[in-house]
Amino acid sequence: SRHWNRPLLLLIPPGVLRTGENTLYVRLVSIVNSQGSLFPLYVGPDQELRSLYEALFFWRITLNQAITLIIVAIGVLMLSLWWRRRQDTMYAYFGTSALVWALNSTNLYLRDVPLSNQAWEILVSATLPVFVALLMVSLLRFIERPWPRFERLLWLMLVAAPLTLILLPAPAFFALTTGWFLIALIVTVITSLLLGRAAWQSKSIDITLLAVSIWIGFLFGAHDWLMHSKLLWFADPQGVGNGEIHLVHYAAPLVFLVVGWIMTARFVRVLNELEKLNSELEQRVATKHAELEANFAKLQALSKEQAMLEERQRIVADMHDGLGGQLVTALRLVESNRVDGVGIAELLRECLDDMRIVMNSITPGEQELDAVLGTLRYRLVPRFERAGIELDWRMAGTLPDYPLSPQAALHIQRILQECFTNILKHAGATRIVVECATSEETSQRYIRVADNGCGIQSERRGRGIANMQGRAARLGAELQLESTVEGTVVTLRLPPVVNCGMAT
């Protein structure tokens, strides 16, 4: 196990000690090609040494464990920020440097490492230059002052340090670690000078704090390098040394703390700016709201005019398709002297029925297609009988339900009314066949009206047929007209589901 930084408190069994002088032999086992050293030994009563042991254990082990956890949390937080904002690479470098330093810090308190001693020493020694390179790159990106040449040297250092520690022979390991430690210190000095120049030029407190924290890190690192190189050794003022004290592990948290403070300050500034922008935006919104209200009033007036125009068009279409057709039939019967007072009364009742159809179109509730066609047939049979036209109405035996909105029902009735009115007015037919069924090929519901009249003349294609096509389009249906000298066939193919708004 490894105890290079861990204080040990060992109890000597009372039976081992003899009266007078006693000699204590200490056997030191050191890793090959590393500095084998022994901290000062203290021999004395348990109560006196235990307080010293607990203090050393806190500063060397417990505090470093807590710092490691905090640094890991910072690293994970920074990497999560980078994951959400990939363009801000400084978060990626800073978070990675924090995790690398956390790995380095575990060497202070781990006793049983997961690798061989040689592999672990290489890994821990490589983390220091890698950490310094990543941290300095992230700080330069953080202050938005890139120095491309210096950054290229940092990336070279990040790659070269692990490779040399792995590839060069083991006897040179101690010299390599000392050399890379010195290079890391030089890089730290250069970065602090660059930060100091940027702070002087920008008069920024944030960059000044970063420069000061890096300088402190350099001083702590210089202390550890001198101690590592056996050029500096600390001893207790009373002559009882406390052993080597590594300070660089307390400098890194200072840098992380400064960066956290700067990020918090920037966040507060951004919030203040957002509040100011929100206030300005509210004022602009209030102004635009007043303008929109004025524009809305104008649009509302135009909308009323448009609604009135559409209402006129709807009334014209309904009068043509409904009452117009009824009046044409009545006029033809009167002119042919084929109607008496009773017939005229019946025609007037049909006009009233047509009015009821229009009124039903504005009431809520669904209607079945079969019921709509049945009502229409009931109203049409007397008309065609008086006109001497045979009406053959064919309905398929079992048809699935086909619900219609009041507006859709009105459209279908108007299309059929216009069709029948054209037959009465222009075709001179003696027989009409009305068929409602479902196509075997497409499973599509259709209504077909065929007559044996003279067909539709091209010069007679007027407003009525255009209205039929317009209503079919609003139903989502397909209207097909086939006309020859032997008669006319009008087919209305309905969609699977009819969904239309108010009749227009």
C-alpha positions as a Python dict, from the first residue, in 0.01 Angstrom:
ca = {
    (1, 'S'): (0, 0, 0),
    (2, 'R'): (101, 365, -48),
    (3, 'H'): (148, 601, 248),
    (4, 'W'): (365, 874, 99),
    (5, 'N'): (122, 1151, 197),
    (6, 'R'): (-77, 974, 466),
    (7, 'P'): (25, 1018, 832),
    (8, 'L'): (40, 694, 1030),
    (9, 'L'): (-20, 647, 1401),
    (10, 'L'): (125, 321, 1533),
    (11, 'L'): (104, 195, 1890),
    (12, 'I'): (409, 20, 2034),
    (13, 'P'): (305, -268, 2259),
    (14, 'P'): (414, -198, 2620),
    (15, 'G'): (585, -536, 2652),
    (16, 'V'): (829, -452, 2373),
    (17, 'L'): (987, -153, 2549),
    (18, 'R'): (1268, -214, 2797),
    (19, 'T'): (1399, -5, 3081),
    (20, 'G'): (1656, 245, 2965),
    (21, 'E'): (1736, 318, 2603),
    (22, 'N'): (1546, 144, 2323),
    (23, 'T'): (1639, 131, 1955),
    (24, 'L'): (1357, 155, 1697),
    (25, 'Y'): (1439, 13, 1354),
    (26, 'V'): (1230, 146, 1061),
    (27, 'R'): (1230, -36, 730),
    (28, 'L'): (1145, 182, 426),
    (29, 'V'): (1013, 25, 104),
    (30, 'S'): (1021, 260, -196),
    (31, 'I'): (900, 233, -555),
    (32, 'V'): (1177, 175, -809),
    (33, 'N'): (1308, 491, -982),
    (34, 'S'): (1121, 719, -743),
    (35, 'Q'): (1220, 933, -449),
    (36, 'G'): (1220, 718, -142),
    (37, 'S'): (1193, 934, 169),
    (38, 'L'): (1071, 913, 524),
    (39, 'F'): (884, 1186, 704),
    (40, 'P'): (1004, 1281, 1053),
    (41, 'L'): (911, 1028, 1321),
    (42, 'Y'): (749, 1126, 1648),
    (43, 'V'): (772, 905, 1951),
    (44, 'G'): (571, 993, 2257),
    (45, 'P'): (254, 937, 2455),
    (46, 'D'): (-57, 843, 2256),
    (47, 'Q'): (-265, 1142, 2369),
    (48, 'E'): (1, 1393, 2262),
    (49, 'L'): (63, 1237, 1922),
    (50, 'R'): (-303, 1168, 1841),
    (51, 'S'): (-394, 1539, 1820),
    (52, 'L'): (-99, 1597, 1583),
    (53, 'Y'): (-201, 1292, 1379),
    (54, 'E'): (-561, 1409, 1345),
    (55, 'A'): (-454, 1757, 1234),
    (56, 'L'): (-215, 1617, 974),
    (57, 'F'): (-477, 1366, 856),
    (58, 'F'): (-729, 1645, 803),
    (59, 'W'): (-495, 1866, 601),
    (60, 'R'): (-336, 1587, 400),
    (61, 'I'): (-626, 1344, 346),
    (62, 'T'): (-974, 1464, 444),
    (63, 'L'): (-944, 1814, 297),
    (64, 'N'): (-801, 1681, -29),
    (65, 'Q'): (-1081, 1425, -57),
    (66, 'A'): (-1340, 1702, -15),
    (67, 'I'): (-1160, 1920, -270),
    (68, 'T'): (-1154, 1631, -516),
    (69, 'L'): (-1531, 1584, -490),
    (70, 'I'): (-1591, 1957, -543),
    (71, 'I'): (-1361, 1965, -846),
    (72, 'V'): (-1534, 1660, -996),
    (73, 'A'): (-1870, 1835, -954),
    (74, 'I'): (-1731, 2147, -1124),
    (75, 'G'): (-1593, 1938, -1409),
    (76, 'V'): (-1924, 1758, -1466),
    (77, 'L'): (-2112, 2090, -1454),
    (78, 'M'): (-1880, 2249, -1711),
    (79, 'L'): (-1903, 1951, -1944),
    (80, 'S'): (-2283, 1957, -1920),
    (81, 'L'): (-2277, 2328, -2013),
    (82, 'W'): (-2056, 2247, -2310),
    (83, 'W'): (-2291, 1964, -2412),
    (84, 'R'): (-2574, 2218, -2436),
    (85, 'R'): (-2357, 2487, -2599),
    (86, 'R'): (-2113, 2306, -2825),
    (87, 'Q'): (-1982, 2630, -2969),
    (88, 'D'): (-1837, 2731, -2629),
    (89, 'T'): (-1533, 2500, -2626),
    (90, 'M'): (-1391, 2671, -2317),
    (91, 'Y'): (-1642, 2476, -2105),
    (92, 'A'): (-1518, 2148, -2253),
    (93, 'Y'): (-1151, 2228, -2186),
    (94, 'F'): (-1218, 2365, -1838),
    (95, 'G'): (-1437, 2069, -1739),
    (96, 'T'): (-1183, 1819, -1871),
    (97, 'S'): (-900, 1994, -1687),
    (98, 'A'): (-1101, 1973, -1364),
    (99, 'L'): (-1150, 1597, -1403),
    (100, 'V'): (-781, 1551, -1487),
    (101, 'W'): (-681, 1740, -1173),
    (102, 'A'): (-926, 1536, -966),
    (103, 'L'): (-750, 1223, -1092),
    (104, 'N'): (-414, 1373, -994),
    (105, 'S'): (-546, 1456, -646),
    (106, 'T'): (-641, 1095, -577),
    (107, 'N'): (-269, 1018, -556),
    (108, 'L'): (-264, 1206, -225),
    (109, 'Y'): (-487, 963, -40),
    (110, 'L'): (-525, 640, -239),
    (111, 'R'): (-344, 352, -73),
    (112, 'D'): (-440, 69, -309),
    (113, 'V'): (-427, 182, -672),
    (114, 'P'): (-600, -10, -956),
    (115, 'L'): (-280, -24, -1167),
    (116, 'S'): (75, -134, -1120),
    (117, 'N'): (296, 113, -934),
    (118, 'Q'): (490, 201, -1248),
    (119, 'A'): (175, 258, -1457),
    (120, 'W'): (16, 460, -1179),
    (121, 'E'): (323, 683, -1141),
    (122, 'I'): (325, 749, -1517),
    (123, 'L'): (-47, 831, -1514),
    (124, 'V'): (-27, 1067, -1217),
    (125, 'S'): (288, 1239, -1343),
    (126, 'A'): (130, 1295, -1686),
    (127, 'T'): (-182, 1456, -1540),
    (128, 'L'): (6, 1766, -1419),
    (129, 'P'): (126, 1897, -1762),
    (130, 'V'): (-200, 1782, -1924),
    (131, 'F'): (-400, 1970, -1661),
    (132, 'V'): (-192, 2286, -1703),
    (133, 'A'): (-226, 2276, -2084),
    (134, 'L'): (-604, 2229, -2076),
    (135, 'L'): (-655, 2489, -1803),
    (136, 'M'): (-449, 2755, -1981),
    (137, 'V'): (-629, 2695, -2313),
    (138, 'S'): (-967, 2723, -2140),
    (139, 'L'): (-868, 3047, -1963),
    (140, 'L'): (-749, 3206, -2288),
    (141, 'R'): (-1080, 3107, -2449),
    (142, 'F'): (-1266, 3229, -2141),
    (143, 'I'): (-1132, 3585, -2169),
    (144, 'E'): (-1178, 3574, -2549),
    (145, 'R'): (-812, 3661, -2611),
    (146, 'P'): (-675, 3379, -2827),
    (147, 'W'): (-299, 3352, -2886),
    (148, 'P'): (-274, 3085, -3158),
    (149, 'R'): (103, 3027, -3134),
    (150, 'F'): (96, 2985, -2759),
    (151, 'E'): (-207, 2755, -2784),
    (152, 'R'): (-21, 2536, -3032),
    (153, 'L'): (263, 2503, -2779),
    (154, 'L'): (10, 2406, -2513),
    (155, 'W'): (-138, 2133, -2735),
    (156, 'L'): (215, 2007, -2809),
    (157, 'M'): (284, 1993, -2436),
    (158, 'L'): (-42, 1803, -2377),
    (159, 'V'): (59, 1532, -2625),
    (160, 'A'): (435, 1519, -2563),
    (161, 'A'): (428, 1486, -2183),
    (162, 'P'): (244, 1150, -2164),
    (163, 'L'): (435, 1009, -2461),
    (164, 'T'): (778, 1085, -2317),
    (165, 'L'): (684, 946, -1976),
    (166, 'I'): (564, 624, -2140),
    (167, 'L'): (836, 574, -2401),
    (168, 'L'): (1158, 685, -2231),
    (169, 'P'): (1342, 437, -2006),
    (170, 'A'): (1252, 406, -1638),
    (171, 'P'): (1582, 545, -1498),
    (172, 'A'): (1499, 880, -1661),
    (173, 'F'): (1152, 893, -1506),
    (174, 'F'): (1242, 1114, -1210),
    (175, 'A'): (1429, 1362, -1430),
    (176, 'L'): (1137, 1369, -1676),
    (177, 'T'): (878, 1441, -1408),
    (178, 'T'): (1097, 1720, -1270),
    (179, 'G'): (1144, 1862, -1620),
    (180, 'W'): (775, 1857, -1710),
    (181, 'F'): (694, 2012, -1373),
    (182, 'L'): (933, 2298, -1458),
    (183, 'I'): (781, 2337, -1808),
    (184, 'A'): (435, 2354, -1651),
    (185, 'L'): (558, 2633, -1423),
    (186, 'I'): (700, 2824, -1720),
    (187, 'V'): (370, 2787, -1907),
    (188, 'T'): (187, 2914, -1598),
    (189, 'V'): (411, 3222, -1583),
    (190, 'I'): (355, 3297, -1953),
    (191, 'T'): (-22, 3261, -1914),
    (192, 'S'): (-27, 3486, -1610),
    (193, 'L'): (170, 3751, -1803),
    (194, 'L'): (-74, 3728, -2094),
    (195, 'L'): (-366, 3756, -1854),
    (196, 'G'): (-201, 4051, -1683),
    (197, 'R'): (-155, 4233, -2014),
    (198, 'A'): (-518, 4163, -2109),
    (199, 'A'): (-634, 4290, -1769),
    (200, 'W'): (-429, 4610, -1810),
    (201, 'Q'): (-567, 4673, -2159),
    (202, 'S'): (-929, 4599, -2077),
    (203, 'K'): (-931, 4727, -1717),
    (204, 'S'): (-1129, 4415, -1633),
    (205, 'I'): (-1156, 4301, -1272),
    (206, 'D'): (-1244, 3948, -1384),
    (207, 'I'): (-925, 3904, -1586),
    (208, 'T'): (-722, 4063, -1305),
    (209, 'L'): (-855, 3808, -1058),
    (210, 'L'): (-768, 3528, -1299),
    (211, 'A'): (-414, 3660, -1338),
    (212, 'V'): (-369, 3684, -959),
    (213, 'S'): (-500, 3330, -905),
    (214, 'I'): (-260, 3196, -1170),
    (215, 'W'): (30, 3379, -1003),
    (216, 'I'): (-61, 3221, -670),
    (217, 'G'): (-74, 2884, -841),
    (218, 'F'): (272, 2949, -982),
    (219, 'L'): (414, 3033, -638),
    (220, 'F'): (262, 2722, -484),
    (221, 'G'): (387, 2513, -775),
    (222, 'A'): (736, 2663, -748),
    (223, 'H'): (741, 2566, -381),
    (224, 'D'): (649, 2206, -467),
    (225, 'W'): (902, 2191, -751),
    (226, 'L'): (1184, 2308, -526),
    (227, 'M'): (1076, 2054, -267),
    (228, 'H'): (1048, 1782, -534),
    (229, 'S'): (1398, 1867, -658),
    (230, 'K'): (1541, 1845, -301),
    (231, 'L'): (1627, 2215, -315),
    (232, 'L'): (1385, 2307, -35),
    (233, 'W'): (1293, 2126, 282),
    (234, 'F'): (1058, 2247, 554),
    (235, 'A'): (1117, 2166, 914),
    (236, 'D'): (935, 2232, 1234),
    (237, 'P'): (1067, 2546, 1412),
    (238, 'Q'): (1126, 2331, 1718),
    (239, 'G'): (1335, 2090, 1521),
    (240, 'V'): (1066, 1826, 1483),
    (241, 'G'): (969, 1839, 1114),
    (242, 'N'): (615, 1790, 991),
    (243, 'G'): (741, 1656, 660),
    (244, 'E'): (679, 1781, 310),
    (245, 'I'): (369, 1994, 256),
    (246, 'H'): (244, 2003, -107),
    (247, 'L'): (76, 2336, -176),
    (248, 'V'): (-10, 2309, -546),
    (249, 'H'): (-314, 2098, -464),
    (250, 'Y'): (-461, 2397, -281),
    (251, 'A'): (-390, 2636, -571),
    (252, 'A'): (-610, 2461, -829),
    (253, 'P'): (-930, 2502, -621),
    (254, 'L'): (-848, 2873, -595),
    (255, 'V'): (-849, 2902, -976),
    (256, 'F'): (-1176, 2708, -998),
    (257, 'L'): (-1326, 2934, -729),
    (258, 'V'): (-1226, 3250, -918),
    (259, 'V'): (-1371, 3117, -1245),
    (260, 'G'): (-1693, 3025, -1063),
    (261, 'W'): (-1715, 3374, -914),
    (262, 'I'): (-1660, 3532, -1257),
    (263, 'M'): (-1928, 3313, -1415),
    (264, 'T'): (-2170, 3404, -1136),
    (265, 'A'): (-2096, 3775, -1183),
    (266, 'R'): (-2149, 3744, -1558),
    (267, 'F'): (-2475, 3561, -1499),
    (268, 'V'): (-2597, 3841, -1271),
    (269, 'R'): (-2500, 4101, -1531),
    (270, 'V'): (-2687, 3909, -1798),
    (271, 'L'): (-2996, 3894, -1574),
    (272, 'N'): (-2978, 4270, -1518),
    (273, 'E'): (-2949, 4331, -1891),
    (274, 'L'): (-3243, 4099, -1954),
    (275, 'E'): (-3455, 4288, -1702),
    (276, 'K'): (-3366, 4614, -1875),
    (277, 'L'): (-3446, 4467, -2215),
    (278, 'N'): (-3774, 4329, -2082),
    (279, 'S'): (-3871, 4674, -1958),
    (280, 'E'): (-3792, 4828, -2296),
    (281, 'L'): (-3973, 4544, -2469),
    (282, 'E'): (-4284, 4599, -2257),
    (283, 'Q'): (-4291, 4963, -2362),
    (284, 'R'): (-4251, 4870, -2727),
    (285, 'V'): (-4519, 4604, -2695),
    (286, 'A'): (-4759, 4857, -2542),
    (287, 'T'): (-4697, 5093, -2835),
    (288, 'K'): (-4740, 4816, -3091),
    (289, 'H'): (-5049, 4694, -2908),
    (290, 'A'): (-5212, 5033, -2952),
    (291, 'E'): (-5120, 5030, -3321),
    (292, 'L'): (-5256, 4678, -3359),
    (293, 'E'): (-5583, 4775, -3195),
    (294, 'A'): (-5624, 5058, -3445),
    (295, 'N'): (-5539, 4827, -3734),
    (296, 'F'): (-5771, 4561, -3595),
    (297, 'A'): (-6058, 4808, -3589),
    (298, 'K'): (-5994, 4882, -3956),
    (299, 'L'): (-5972, 4511, -4040),
    (300, 'Q'): (-6290, 4445, -3848),
    (301, 'A'): (-6473, 4702, -4057),
    (302, 'L'): (-6336, 4545, -4375),
    (303, 'S'): (-6430, 4201, -4244),
    (304, 'K'): (-6788, 4313, -4190),
    (305, 'E'): (-6803, 4441, -4546),
    (306, 'Q'): (-6658, 4112, -4673),
    (307, 'A'): (-6908, 3913, -4465),
    (308, 'M'): (-7193, 4116, -4609),
    (309, 'L'): (-7067, 4049, -4962),
    (310, 'E'): (-7036, 3675, -4895),
    (311, 'E'): (-7385, 3673, -4743),
    (312, 'R'): (-7525, 3836, -5057),
    (313, 'Q'): (-7354, 3571, -5271),
    (314, 'R'): (-7495, 3294, -5053),
    (315, 'I'): (-7846, 3435, -5073),
    (316, 'V'): (-7820, 3463, -5452),
    (317, 'A'): (-7701, 3101, -5480),
    (318, 'D'): (-7975, 2968, -5249),
    (319, 'M'): (-8244, 3168, -5427),
    (320, 'H'): (-8127, 3034, -5762),
    (321, 'D'): (-8096, 2671, -5652),
    (322, 'G'): (-8402, 2661, -5424),
    (323, 'L'): (-8677, 2911, -5468),
    (324, 'G'): (-8567, 2984, -5823),
    (325, 'G'): (-8614, 2622, -5922),
    (326, 'Q'): (-8951, 2605, -5750),
    (327, 'L'): (-9073, 2919, -5928),
    (328, 'V'): (-8951, 2792, -6267),
    (329, 'T'): (-9152, 2473, -6217),
    (330, 'A'): (-9459, 2666, -6109),
    (331, 'L'): (-9433, 2902, -6405),
    (332, 'R'): (-9405, 2613, -6651),
    (333, 'L'): (-9710, 2443, -6508),
    (334, 'V'): (-9915, 2762, -6510),
    (335, 'E'): (-9815, 2841, -6869),
    (336, 'S'): (-9915, 2493, -6980),
    (337, 'N'): (-10252, 2524, -6802),
    (338, 'R'): (-10175, 2201, -6618),
    (339, 'V'): (-10227, 2334, -6267),
    (340, 'D'): (-10525, 2464, -6081),
    (341, 'G'): (-10559, 2651, -5756),
    (342, 'V'): (-10485, 2339, -5554),
    (343, 'G'): (-10167, 2283, -5752),
    (344, 'I'): (-10058, 2639, -5702),
    (345, 'A'): (-10112, 2599, -5329),
    (346, 'E'): (-9899, 2285, -5334),
    (347, 'L'): (-9625, 2468, -5519),
    (348, 'L'): (-9630, 2738, -5255),
    (349, 'R'): (-9600, 2471, -4987),
    (350, 'E'): (-9295, 2338, -5168),
    (351, 'C'): (-9147, 2685, -5158),
    (352, 'L'): (-9206, 2688, -4784),
    (353, 'D'): (-9040, 2346, -4759),
    (354, 'D'): (-8742, 2488, -4941),
    (355, 'M'): (-8727, 2769, -4689),
    (356, 'R'): (-8727, 2511, -4411),
    (357, 'I'): (-8429, 2337, -4575),
    (358, 'V'): (-8234, 2662, -4561),
    (359, 'M'): (-8333, 2714, -4198),
    (360, 'N'): (-8227, 2358, -4110),
    (361, 'S'): (-7883, 2429, -4253),
    (362, 'I'): (-7807, 2670, -3970),
    (363, 'T'): (-7923, 2442, -3688),
    (364, 'P'): (-7682, 2201, -3511),
    (365, 'G'): (-7707, 1824, -3535),
    (366, 'E'): (-7621, 1555, -3790),
    (367, 'Q'): (-7850, 1401, -4052),
    (368, 'E'): (-7822, 1069, -4231),
    (369, 'L'): (-7784, 1071, -4610),
    (370, 'D'): (-8068, 821, -4653),
    (371, 'A'): (-8305, 1043, -4455),
    (372, 'V'): (-8205, 1352, -4653),
    (373, 'L'): (-8264, 1175, -4985),
    (374, 'G'): (-8591, 1029, -4862),
    (375, 'T'): (-8722, 1373, -4771),
    (376, 'L'): (-8612, 1509, -5107),
    (377, 'R'): (-8784, 1222, -5289),
    (378, 'Y'): (-9107, 1285, -5098),
    (379, 'R'): (-9105, 1646, -5214),
    (380, 'L'): (-9009, 1570, -5576),
    (381, 'V'): (-9253, 1292, -5666),
    (382, 'P'): (-9561, 1519, -5693),
    (383, 'R'): (-9373, 1770, -5905),
    (384, 'F'): (-9261, 1515, -6161),
    (385, 'E'): (-9601, 1347, -6169),
    (386, 'R'): (-9764, 1677, -6257),
    (387, 'A'): (-9496, 1736, -6522),
    (388, 'G'): (-9562, 1391, -6671),
    (389, 'I'): (-9215, 1261, -6593),
    (390, 'E'): (-9157, 912, -6456),
    (391, 'L'): (-8927, 908, -6150),
    (392, 'D'): (-8739, 582, -6084),
    (393, 'W'): (-8572, 610, -5740),
    (394, 'R'): (-8325, 333, -5661),
    (395, 'M'): (-8164, 294, -5318),
    (396, 'A'): (-7922, 12, -5234),
    (397, 'G'): (-8063, -235, -4983),
    (398, 'T'): (-7812, -199, -4699),
    (399, 'L'): (-7580, 99, -4694),
    (400, 'P'): (-7348, 198, -4407),
    (401, 'D'): (-7432, 508, -4207),
    (402, 'Y'): (-7325, 830, -4371),
    (403, 'P'): (-7379, 1121, -4128),
    (404, 'L'): (-7399, 1474, -4269),
    (405, 'S'): (-7377, 1812, -4106),
    (406, 'P'): (-7670, 2047, -4179),
    (407, 'Q'): (-7452, 2245, -4418),
    (408, 'A'): (-7341, 1931, -4605),
    (409, 'A'): (-7702, 1813, -4631),
    (410, 'L'): (-7799, 2150, -4779),
    (411, 'H'): (-7519, 2129, -5038),
    (412, 'I'): (-7629, 1782, -5153),
    (413, 'Q'): (-7996, 1885, -5174),
    (414, 'R'): (-7907, 2201, -5367),
    (415, 'I'): (-7697, 2004, -5617),
    (416, 'L'): (-7981, 1759, -5678),
    (417, 'Q'): (-8242, 2037, -5690),
    (418, 'E'): (-8041, 2220, -5955),
    (419, 'C'): (-8007, 1897, -6149),
    (420, 'F'): (-8384, 1830, -6139),
    (421, 'T'): (-8466, 2192, -6223),
    (422, 'N'): (-8244, 2174, -6533),
    (423, 'I'): (-8424, 1856, -6640),
    (424, 'L'): (-8764, 2020, -6599),
    (425, 'K'): (-8656, 2342, -6766),
    (426, 'H'): (-8435, 2230, -7053),
    (427, 'A'): (-8416, 1852, -7104),
    (428, 'G'): (-8770, 1767, -7215),
    (429, 'A'): (-8723, 1427, -7051),
    (430, 'T'): (-8995, 1174, -6980),
    (431, 'R'): (-8803, 952, -6741),
    (432, 'I'): (-8550, 1011, -6461),
    (433, 'V'): (-8349, 745, -6277),
    (434, 'V'): (-8198, 835, -5937),
    (435, 'E'): (-7951, 584, -5791),
    (436, 'C'): (-7774, 595, -5453),
    (437, 'A'): (-7524, 316, -5391),
    (438, 'T'): (-7163, 228, -5306),
    (439, 'S'): (-6905, 154, -5574),
    (440, 'E'): (-6780, -205, -5561),
    (441, 'E'): (-6437, -102, -5690),
    (442, 'T'): (-6362, 198, -5468),
    (443, 'S'): (-6620, 152, -5186),
    (444, 'Q'): (-6713, 515, -5250),
    (445, 'R'): (-7069, 639, -5196),
    (446, 'Y'): (-7223, 804, -5503),
    (447, 'I'): (-7552, 956, -5620),
    (448, 'R'): (-7635, 932, -5991),
    (449, 'V'): (-7918, 1112, -6178),
    (450, 'A'): (-7988, 1005, -6538),
    (451, 'D'): (-8258, 1134, -6778),
    (452, 'N'): (-8360, 1058, -7135),
    (453, 'G'): (-8378, 1420, -7243),
    (454, 'C'): (-8201, 1611, -7517),
    (455, 'G'): (-7878, 1663, -7324),
    (456, 'I'): (-7701, 1980, -7217),
    (457, 'Q'): (-7624, 2228, -7490),
    (458, 'S'): (-7288, 2404, -7452),
    (459, 'E'): (-7450, 2746, -7479),
    (460, 'R'): (-7678, 2657, -7187),
    (461, 'R'): (-7400, 2588, -6937),
    (462, 'G'): (-7466, 2877, -6704),
    (463, 'R'): (-7465, 2975, -6340),
    (464, 'G'): (-7658, 2669, -6221),
    (465, 'I'): (-7392, 2415, -6322),
    (466, 'A'): (-7118, 2640, -6180),
    (467, 'N'): (-7305, 2648, -5847),
    (468, 'M'): (-7331, 2268, -5851),
    (469, 'Q'): (-6957, 2233, -5906),
    (470, 'G'): (-6880, 2487, -5634),
    (471, 'R'): (-7096, 2306, -5379),
    (472, 'A'): (-6937, 1971, -5472),
    (473, 'A'): (-6592, 2121, -5416),
    (474, 'R'): (-6693, 2245, -5070),
    (475, 'L'): (-6812, 1893, -4988),
    (476, 'G'): (-6482, 1747, -5105),
    (477, 'A'): (-6686, 1550, -5359),
    (478, 'E'): (-6646, 1495, -5732),
    (479, 'L'): (-6918, 1605, -5976),
    (480, 'Q'): (-6922, 1444, -6320),
    (481, 'L'): (-7155, 1540, -6608),
    (482, 'E'): (-7199, 1319, -6915),
    (483, 'S'): (-7437, 1455, -7178),
    (484, 'T'): (-7537, 1315, -7518),
    (485, 'V'): (-7835, 1350, -7749),
    (486, 'E'): (-7986, 1050, -7569),
    (487, 'G'): (-7980, 1214, -7228),
    (488, 'T'): (-7767, 1338, -6941),
    (489, 'V'): (-7602, 1154, -6650),
    (490, 'V'): (-7491, 1352, -6344),
    (491, 'T'): (-7279, 1162, -6087),
    (492, 'L'): (-7189, 1300, -5745),
    (493, 'R'): (-6911, 1090, -5583),
    (494, 'L'): (-6895, 1162, -5212),
    (495, 'P'): (-6578, 1147, -4998),
    (496, 'P'): (-6545, 890, -4715),
    (497, 'V'): (-6622, 1164, -4462),
    (498, 'V'): (-6791, 1493, -4541),
    (499, 'N'): (-6655, 1787, -4344),
    (500, 'C'): (-6755, 2133, -4454),
    (501, 'G'): (-6842, 2457, -4287),
    (502, 'M'): (-7135, 2687, -4328),
    (503, 'A'): (-7304, 2687, -4663),
    (504, 'T'): (-7195, 2970, -4883),
}
